[in-house]
Amino acid sequence: MDQFTGKHILSVKQFDRDSIQTIFSTADMMLPYAKREKRTRVLDGAILGNMFFEASTRTRVSFGSAFNLLGGFVRETTGMATSALSKGESLYDTARVLSSYADVIAMRHPQSGSVSEFSQGSMVPVINGGDGANEHPTQALLDLYTIEKELASNLKTIDNMHIAMVGDLKYGRTVHSLSKLLANYDNITFSLISPKELAMPDEVISIIEDAGHRVIIHDQLEGNLDADILYLTRIQEERFDDPAEANLYRGQFRLNQQIYTQHCKSNTVIMHPLPRDSRSEANELDTDLNLNPNLAIFRQVENGVLIRMALFALTLGVSDQVQQHECAVNWYSNKSISK
């Protein structure tokens, strides 16, 4: 636990297999609280500064919900225009001020490296909620946690698996971070499927290959889906210099039940970091997949709360005190976290 207490969570490069397992074990412990079977007040009185300077729904609300479920309070800033950054304040000064109001900060910002720069001025732990096209470490952790759970149900492990990553691999920070985390494991086959112009960055491929994994590169979807995990990403139009350019690639890599049945194994797990682009010209994941039991996208969302609860408990040094502060749930709840 001491390896996390008071520390920033900025990059997946901070983690090895042992630290990943510590996070996952702590996340497992959070399940009854996330399911509303019990509640805990272990962070009663603590304040989360939820600082999201770039558009977000799931990540922002997930961080806030995770902190609330541990008994803490949440204060939010959303959007650049409503913050002092729009008046020319530096990230250092912003961090110095906001960290005086909070016990931990979750931050998203559109510029690569911005969260790390912010952390240099913070007096409290900072957790990276996404910095431009660079990294999204908590998404990578929840994705890996989901992969471990989904594969276990098929009597498989992350070691020796085959994962296909599909879509915008150039700007998709989730696949960058997940690939770097997976480099900690053994004998993984990566099928990287994207338009040539949106290929996985060489730096990420080098990390994968240097760790001894196999990399196969494709620019066509169908015929290349014989994988244990199929991880799709949307076209990241907000990362293009000219957002209209994204239209050149939108809709090239669609998955529906027919394609799944024809090209995937019967137990291939379908993942996506969300939001999925459901506009007719894109339709990345067809709604006819919604009843497919191997569609794990909503289990990813649920697992995200567990992982973020774990990170808060670990960085604030209370992971061994959670059960000591349990109390009963006194309201009606039909919440359920899928296993």
C-alpha positions in Angstrom: 0.0 0.0 0.0 2.9 2.4 0.8 3.9 2.4 -2.9 0.6 4.2 -3.6 0.0 6.4 -0.5 0.3 10.1 -1.4 1.5 9.3 -4.9 0.3 10.7 -8.2 -1.2 8.3 -10.8 0.0 9.8 -14.1 1.1 7.0 -16.4 0.8 3.3 -16.8 4.6 3.2 -16.8 4.3 3.4 -13.0 2.9 -0.1 -12.8 4.4 -3.6 -12.9 2.5 -6.9 -12.5 2.7 -6.8 -8.7 1.3 -3.2 -8.4 -1.4 -4.1 -10.9 -2.4 -7.0 -8.9 -2.6 -4.9 -5.7 -5.0 -2.5 -7.5 -7.1 -5.4 -8.8 -7.3 -7.1 -5.4 -8.4 -3.8 -3.8 -11.0 -3.3 -6.6 -12.4 -6.8 -5.8 -12.9 -5.7 -2.2 -15.0 -2.7 -3.4 -17.7 -4.8 -5.1 -20.2 -4.9 -2.2 -20.1 -1.2 -1.9 -20.5 -0.6 -5.6 -23.4 -3.0 -5.6 -25.0 -1.1 -2.7 -25.0 -4.2 -0.5 -23.1 -2.2 2.0 -21.7 1.3 2.3 -18.5 2.6 3.8 -17.6 6.0 5.3 -13.8 5.5 5.1 -13.4 8.9 3.3 -16.0 10.8 5.3 -15.0 14.4 5.2 -12.4 14.0 2.4 -12.8 16.1 -0.8 -12.1 15.2 -4.4 -11.4 18.0 -6.8 -12.8 16.6 -10.1 -11.1 18.9 -12.6 -12.2 18.1 -16.2 -11.0 20.7 -18.7 -12.1 18.6 -21.6 -15.5 17.1 -22.4 -16.3 13.9 -20.5 -19.3 12.0 -19.2 -18.4 8.5 -18.1 -14.9 9.2 -16.7 -15.9 12.4 -14.8 -19.1 10.8 -13.3 -17.3 7.6 -12.6 -14.6 9.4 -10.6 -17.2 11.3 -8.7 -19.3 8.2 -8.0 -16.3 6.2 -6.9 -15.4 8.9 -4.3 -18.9 9.3 -3.1 -19.2 5.5 -2.6 -16.2 5.7 -0.2 -18.0 8.4 1.8 -16.2 11.5 0.4 -17.4 14.8 -1.1 -16.9 15.9 -4.7 -16.2 19.4 -6.1 -16.1 19.8 -9.8 -14.8 22.1 -12.5 -15.9 21.4 -16.0 -14.6 23.0 -19.2 -11.8 25.4 -19.9 -14.0 28.5 -20.4 -15.3 28.3 -16.8 -11.8 28.1 -15.2 -9.1 30.6 -14.5 -7.0 28.9 -17.2 -9.0 30.9 -19.7 -7.7 34.0 -18.1 -4.1 32.9 -18.6 -3.4 31.3 -15.3 -0.7 28.6 -15.5 -1.3 24.9 -14.7 1.2 25.2 -11.8 -0.8 28.1 -10.2 -4.1 26.4 -10.9 -2.8 23.3 -9.2 -1.3 25.2 -6.2 -4.7 26.8 -5.6 -7.1 23.9 -6.3 -5.0 21.4 -4.3 -5.4 23.6 -1.2 -9.1 22.9 -1.4 -9.0 19.1 -1.9 -7.4 15.9 -0.6 -7.0 14.3 -4.1 -7.5 15.6 -7.6 -8.7 13.8 -10.7 -7.9 15.8 -13.8 -8.5 15.6 -17.6 -7.0 18.1 -20.0 -6.7 18.2 -23.8 -3.0 18.7 -24.0 -0.5 15.8 -23.8 1.7 16.1 -20.7 -0.6 18.6 -19.1 -1.6 16.5 -16.1 2.0 15.7 -15.3 2.8 19.5 -15.4 -0.3 20.2 -13.2 0.9 17.6 -10.7 4.2 19.5 -10.1 2.2 22.3 -8.5 -0.2 20.1 -6.5 0.1 19.5 -2.8 -2.2 16.4 -3.0 -2.2 13.2 -5.2 -3.3 13.8 -8.8 -4.9 11.1 -10.9 -4.7 11.4 -14.7 -8.2 11.2 -16.2 -6.8 11.6 -19.7 -4.3 14.1 -21.2 -4.8 14.7 -24.9 -3.7 11.8 -27.2 -1.1 10.8 -24.6 -2.4 8.5 -21.8 -5.5 7.4 -20.0 -4.1 5.2 -17.2 -7.4 4.5 -15.3 -9.1 3.5 -18.4 -6.3 1.1 -19.2 -6.5 -0.4 -15.7 -10.2 -0.9 -15.9 -9.8 -2.4 -19.4 -7.2 -4.8 -18.2 -9.3 -5.7 -15.1 -12.2 -6.4 -17.5 -10.0 -8.5 -19.7 -8.8 -10.5 -16.8 -12.4 -11.2 -15.6 -13.8 -11.9 -19.0 -10.9 -14.3 -19.9 -11.2 -16.1 -16.6 -14.8 -16.9 -17.4 -13.5 -18.7 -20.5 -10.7 -20.4 -18.4 -8.0 -18.3 -20.0 -5.5 -15.7 -18.8 -4.0 -12.5 -20.1 -0.7 -14.4 -20.7 -0.8 -16.1 -24.1 -4.0 -14.3 -25.2 -4.7 -12.7 -28.7 -6.1 -9.2 -28.7 -7.3 -7.3 -31.8 -7.3 -3.5 -31.5 -9.4 -1.8 -34.1 -10.0 1.7 -35.3 -8.2 5.0 -34.6 -5.0 3.6 -33.1 -3.0 6.8 -33.8 -5.0 9.2 -31.6 -6.8 6.6 -29.3 -5.1 7.1 -26.0 -6.9 4.2 -24.5 -5.1 1.7 -26.8 -1.8 3.4 -26.1 -2.1 3.0 -22.4 -3.6 -0.5 -22.6 -0.8 -1.7 -24.9 1.8 -0.4 -22.4 0.1 -2.2 -19.5 -0.1 -5.4 -21.5 3.6 -5.3 -22.1 4.0 -6.5 -18.4 2.5 -9.8 -19.4 3.8 -12.8 -21.4 3.4 -14.0 -25.0 0.5 -11.8 -26.2 -0.4 -11.5 -29.9 -1.5 -8.0 -30.9 -3.5 -7.6 -34.2 -3.5 -3.9 -34.9 -6.3 -3.1 -37.4 -6.6 0.5 -38.7 -6.4 2.7 -41.7 -2.7 3.2 -42.6 -3.0 6.9 -41.7 -4.3 6.0 -38.2 -1.8 3.3 -37.3 -0.5 2.6 -33.8 2.4 5.0 -33.1 5.9 3.4 -33.6 6.8 4.2 -30.0 3.9 2.0 -28.7 4.7 -0.8 -31.1 8.3 -0.7 -30.0 7.3 -1.1 -26.3 5.1 -4.1 -27.3 7.8 -5.8 -29.4 10.6 -5.1 -27.0 8.6 -6.9 -24.3 8.6 -10.0 -26.5 5.1 -9.9 -27.9 4.0 -10.6 -31.5 2.5 -7.7 -33.5 0.5 -8.2 -36.7 -0.7 -5.1 -38.6 -3.8 -5.1 -40.9 -5.8 -2.4 -42.6 -8.9 -4.5 -43.1 -11.4 -5.6 -40.5 -13.1 -8.7 -41.8 -11.0 -11.8 -41.9 -8.7 -10.6 -39.1 -10.8 -11.1 -36.0 -9.8 -14.5 -34.7 -8.9 -13.1 -31.3 -9.8 -13.6 -27.6 -10.4 -9.9 -27.1 -11.8 -7.5 -29.8 -11.1 -3.9 -28.7 -12.7 -1.2 -30.9 -12.1 2.5 -30.7 -14.0 5.4 -32.3 -12.4 7.9 -34.7 -11.1 10.6 -32.5 -12.3 13.6 -34.5 -11.4 16.0 -31.7 -7.7 15.2 -32.2 -7.5 16.0 -35.9 -6.1 19.4 -37.0 -9.1 19.5 -39.4 -12.0 17.6 -37.7 -13.7 17.2 -41.1 -10.8 14.9 -42.0 -12.2 12.3 -39.6 -15.1 11.7 -42.1 -12.6 10.0 -44.4 -12.3 7.2 -41.9 -15.6 7.1 -40.1 -17.6 3.9 -40.7 -14.7 1.9 -42.2 -14.6 -0.5 -39.3 -18.1 -1.5 -38.3 -19.0 -4.5 -36.3 -22.4 -6.1 -36.3 -23.7 -9.5 -35.3 -23.4 -10.9 -38.8 -19.7 -9.9 -39.1 -19.1 -11.2 -35.5 -20.7 -14.6 -36.3 -18.8 -15.0 -39.5 -15.3 -13.8 -38.4 -15.0 -14.1 -34.6 -14.7 -17.1 -32.3 -17.9 -17.9 -30.4 -16.5 -16.5 -27.1 -14.6 -13.5 -28.5 -15.1 -10.6 -26.0 -16.1 -7.3 -27.5 -14.8 -4.2 -25.8 -14.9 -0.4 -26.4 -13.9 2.5 -24.1 -17.1 4.4 -25.0 -18.7 6.5 -26.2 -19.4 4.4 -29.2 -20.3 6.5 -32.3 -23.8 5.3 -33.1 -24.4 7.9 -35.9 -25.5 6.1 -39.1 -22.4 7.1 -40.9 -20.2 5.5 -38.2 -22.2 2.9 -36.3 -19.1 1.3 -34.9 -20.9 -1.3 -32.8 -24.3 -2.1 -34.1 -27.2 -2.2 -31.7 -27.8 -5.8 -32.8 -24.9 -6.7 -30.6 -26.6 -5.4 -27.5 -27.9 -8.9 -26.6 -24.7 -10.6 -27.4 -23.4 -12.0 -24.0 -19.8 -11.3 -25.1 -20.4 -7.6 -25.4 -18.5 -6.3 -22.4 -18.7 -2.6 -22.9 -21.1 -2.0 -20.0 -19.2 -4.3 -17.7 -16.2 -2.1 -18.5 -18.1 0.9 -17.2 -19.1 -0.9 -14.0 -15.5 -2.1 -13.5 -14.3 1.5 -13.9 -16.0 2.5 -10.7 -14.3 -0.4 -8.8 -10.9 0.5 -10.2 -11.3 4.2 -9.3 -12.5 3.4 -5.8 -9.4 1.2 -5.4 -7.1 4.0 -6.6 -8.6 6.5 -4.2 -8.4 4.1 -1.3 -4.7 3.3 -2.1 -3.5 6.9 -2.8 -5.2 8.1 0.4 -3.8 5.2 2.4 -7.1 3.7 3.6 -7.4 0.5 1.7 -6.9 -1.5 4.9 -9.6 0.5 6.7 -12.6 0.3 4.3 -14.4 -2.6 6.1 -13.9 -0.9 9.5 -16.1 1.9 8.4 -19.0 -0.2 7.0 -22.6 0.5 7.7 -25.9 -0.7 6.3 -27.7 0.7 3.1 -31.0 2.1 4.3 -32.6 2.9 0.9 -34.1 0.8 -1.8 -31.5 -0.2 -4.5 -31.6 -2.6 -7.3 -28.0 -1.8 -8.4 -26.0 -4.7 -9.6 -22.4 -4.9 -10.8 -22.1 -7.7 -13.3 -19.4 -10.3 -12.6 
